[in-house]
């Protein structure tokens, strides 16, 4: 990644780690981190920069600007994320006489195209991150995994980076407050908070002012499962926690989760878990 020439930016702390393993040794080839870097107290900007790979850039402190193809000059502050990518020209860096602290992750693989297609990602813009400090533990782990030189740890680093990016991108007020997503989240939260009640699909649809077919479509879009299957999966997951953490009889657990027939509950549990409730409790 071209940011390696930033070695000349200043004399403060730099930590740049290249992938240390042969790509053929990786099990996760759809997303690979080729370089991670940390530039503390960066003071110099760059102009007309070009990049051959995608990169995720996270600014944790300081202030500056980010501009793509001489377009809008975006303000960058601590807790900002933006991207570099091929076939574009970038002007970016701290304000004059200022600085910023920069983490970057140079990446490649098919997953990037999938992100762009399915996630609310807007290349060429700056995203403000809520609770930026919460991401620093993940970043430290990514650096440690990359530094180890182990193929399995390089895979883990890539997956952890994707998880971090997903959390950042989806924690977006515009995305969450859109009518469609706000309704989806409200319905899912309502269902999750009602596991100890018999589920009534018609009543749930009416409560959220949607038709029953719409409710079914919302849950399928959210989970990938039909409505009733999704409800059963949630209740079975709750039953697993109760079995591990209490000594309640199976019949009591079944009734608490809205299943009056304990034999039906046991068959359902075995279908989803692979073992009967008593066997699961004993072996866990």
Secondary structure in CASP SS format (residue, H / E / C, confidence):
PFRMAT SS
TARGET T0000
AUTHOR 0000-0000-0000
METHOD secondary structure of the structure
MODEL  1
X C 1.00
X H 1.00
X H 1.00
X H 1.00
X H 1.00
X H 1.00
X H 1.00
X H 1.00
X C 1.00
X C 1.00
X C 1.00
X C 1.00
X C 1.00
X E 1.00
X E 1.00
X E 1.00
X E 1.00
X E 1.00
X C 1.00
X C 1.00
X C 1.00
X C 1.00
X H 1.00
X H 1.00
X H 1.00
X C 1.00
X C 1.00
X C 1.00
X C 1.00
X C 1.00
X C 1.00
X E 1.00
X E 1.00
X E 1.00
X E 1.00
X E 1.00
X E 1.00
X E 1.00
X E 1.00
X E 1.00
X E 1.00
X E 1.00
X C 1.00
X C 1.00
X C 1.00
X E 1.00
X E 1.00
X E 1.00
X E 1.00
X C 1.00
X C 1.00
X C 1.00
X C 1.00
X E 1.00
X E 1.00
X E 1.00
X E 1.00
X E 1.00
X E 1.00
X E 1.00
X E 1.00
X E 1.00
X E 1.00
X E 1.00
X E 1.00
X E 1.00
X E 1.00
X E 1.00
X C 1.00
X C 1.00
X C 1.00
X C 1.00
X E 1.00
X E 1.00
X E 1.00
X E 1.00
X E 1.00
X C 1.00
X C 1.00
X E 1.00
X E 1.00
X E 1.00
X E 1.00
X E 1.00
X C 1.00
X C 1.00
X C 1.00
X C 1.00
X C 1.00
X E 1.00
X E 1.00
X E 1.00
X E 1.00
X E 1.00
X C 1.00
X C 1.00
X C 1.00
X C 1.00
X C 1.00
X E 1.00
X E 1.00
X E 1.00
X E 1.00
X E 1.00
X E 1.00
X E 1.00
X E 1.00
X E 1.00
X C 1.00
X C 1.00
X H 1.00
X H 1.00
X H 1.00
X H 1.00
X H 1.00
X H 1.00
X H 1.00
X H 1.00
X C 1.00
X C 1.00
X C 1.00
X C 1.00
X C 1.00
X C 1.00
X C 1.00
X C 1.00
X E 1.00
X E 1.00
X C 1.00
X C 1.00
X C 1.00
X H 1.00
X H 1.00
X H 1.00
X H 1.00
X H 1.00
X H 1.00
X H 1.00
X H 1.00
X H 1.00
X H 1.00
X H 1.00
X H 1.00
X H 1.00
X H 1.00
X H 1.00
X H 1.00
X H 1.00
X C 1.00
X C 1.00
X H 1.00
X H 1.00
X H 1.00
X H 1.00
X H 1.00
X H 1.00
X H 1.00
X H 1.00
X H 1.00
X H 1.00
X H 1.00
X H 1.00
X H 1.00
X H 1.00
X H 1.00
X H 1.00
X H 1.00
X H 1.00
X H 1.00
X H 1.00
X C 1.00
X C 1.00
X H 1.00
X H 1.00
X H 1.00
X H 1.00
X H 1.00
X C 1.00
X H 1.00
X H 1.00
X H 1.00
X H 1.00
X H 1.00
X H 1.00
X H 1.00
X H 1.00
X H 1.00
X H 1.00
X H 1.00
X H 1.00
X H 1.00
X H 1.00
X C 1.00
X C 1.00
X C 1.00
X C 1.00
X C 1.00
X C 1.00
X C 1.00
X C 1.00
X H 1.00
X H 1.00
X H 1.00
X H 1.00
X H 1.00
X H 1.00
X H 1.00
X C 1.00
X C 1.00
X C 1.00
X C 1.00
X H 1.00
X H 1.00
X H 1.00
X H 1.00
X H 1.00
X H 1.00
X H 1.00
X H 1.00
X H 1.00
X H 1.00
X H 1.00
X H 1.00
X C 1.00
X C 1.00
X C 1.00
X H 1.00
X H 1.00
X H 1.00
X H 1.00
X H 1.00
X H 1.00
X H 1.00
X H 1.00
X H 1.00
X H 1.00
X H 1.00
X H 1.00
X H 1.00
X H 1.00
X H 1.00
X H 1.00
X H 1.00
X H 1.00
X H 1.00
X C 1.00
X C 1.00
X C 1.00
X C 1.00
X H 1.00
X H 1.00
X H 1.00
X H 1.00
X H 1.00
X H 1.00
X H 1.00
X C 1.00
X C 1.00
X C 1.00
X C 1.00
X C 1.00
X H 1.00
X H 1.00
X H 1.00
X H 1.00
X H 1.00
X H 1.00
X H 1.00
X H 1.00
X H 1.00
X H 1.00
X H 1.00
X H 1.00
X C 1.00
X C 1.00
X C 1.00
X H 1.00
X H 1.00
X H 1.00
X H 1.00
X H 1.00
X H 1.00
X H 1.00
X C 1.00
END
